[in-house]
């Protein structure tokens, strides 16, 4: 959709068509001022033929490495292990990369240096969290502590590497059970599909080694809940959010909407929030 001044829209590419990728593609297809969905990269294109053919403007379906060539902004909605393959050509081309697998950034800090070297930019959306503006502002002063307590339905945590490595079985628990207490960095390794929100919080604030996290499995819950406690020299605040899961129980519906809001903010003549 063209801007009022006649400029061509920026081309957006999506890497991965899971629950978030599908939702974001649908939103872009309906129209965001100044943006167009130009390309999709998926492992098995045939699996997504019906979905893509249902879009008003069918994007090109290409290998990951071609997204940088065809797009100005690339949104990563893929498994964390694929982040380097997706990010490297985009950042080397000096373009913008929206990262949802923010936990993978901790294992690939060279990507930040690559963006700096070539004039690219990595953007981490708020996702299923809240209050990152407040945490970022507090970090301009001194933050004494950040602690997050996450409570999730059991099915949203099943298969996490931390549970398997420690022999923790939660399939048949009858009451809320704390399954993790540690740092955001440790959580990013142990729960790579679940706790990107904790990494985003840590990057906004005092870092992954000082940000503390508890994870609870709760058989009575139907929503993913996060409560954040921040103590700083400028303010002390507590924030809570309950997220409705998407088709993927590990991910909240609000995540795709958060990416759409970020993309809109990049084009808008009026920006609200830091």
Phi, psi and omega in degrees: 000120185292153175281165184297331181276006176089357179296144177293147179293152173284143184268128182251136174242147179239127176259105180106131180236058170274206182300316181288313181301317178298314180297316181294319178299320179295318179297315180295323181293328178288337174118120168234126184306126177086005182227152171218144176280110188260325187205153178231140173238122179222158182289322183231088184304324183299330181294337187248012183302314182297316180297312183294323181290342179276353178282151179295314177246107184284119179285161174291144176252113192226165172294157182309316187293345180269352181299320181297326180287323189262349189230155174266329180228131178240132179253122180272115177234038190243173173304145186304327182297339182271355185305312181302319181294325179283315189286320189304307180294328180293312182289325178295331178275002178073030183251179184265138179234121175266120187251121173265329178276062186296335177301328180290341177295329180294327180273350182227060182295341179297337180295327178293318178295324179296317178298317180297318183295321188254005179078019175276178180213134175257126179243127177251111181288164178299326177065226185271014182257191175206160172077014180295331175300317181293319180293317179298319178295316180298329181290344174290340172257229180237122174261125181277320182201150174224127178225135178237138175244119180250132176235129184226153170299152184304316185294341178280352182245348183301140177087359180297135181305325181297318180295317181292319181294330183255008178062036181265117179257125181238003184305321188244022180293149184251349182216163180305133184228125176283124184248352180203141173213110184184207183264165177297326178296316179295322180293324180298326178282317186280336182225062188297336180265358189243326195241035172299332179299322180293323178292317177301317178300316183293322180290331177285334187246253191251015174095161186289342182268346179252346178278120184264147185217136168246141175236129179240136170263127185229110183293345181271348184277150171240355180233151174279126182240140178227131175237128184245133176241122181235132175238118183223170179287344181262335183189155169238131183210155177231134182226141178227147177218142174244116184258133175281124181297151173276194176300333173266113186297345179279350188232138178275152179299329185291344183298311179297322179294326178296319178295317178300319179297319178298314180297319178297319181297326180294336183256346192283144174286346177231122179248131178251129182100160183294000000 
